[in-house]
Amino acid sequence: MSEDHEILKKLSVYLEEEVIEALDELALEYSRETGQKWSRGAVIRVAMSEFFSRRGKIL
């Protein structure tokens, strides 16, 4: 496995419908901007990284 890929583990969460819709919108926006397909999970991982970074924890 390449060093560029991290091992991901499955996690289930419950989100409001509005949050899911917002994730889909951001995934589509990022896909258009980057030319690469983005998923809800990818958007959540970016958001969580930013959250932790702001709290001083670099992952």
Secondary structure by P-SEA (a helix, b strand, c coil): ccccccbbbbbbbbbcaaaaaaaaaaaaaaaaaccccccaaaaaaaaaaaaaaaacccc
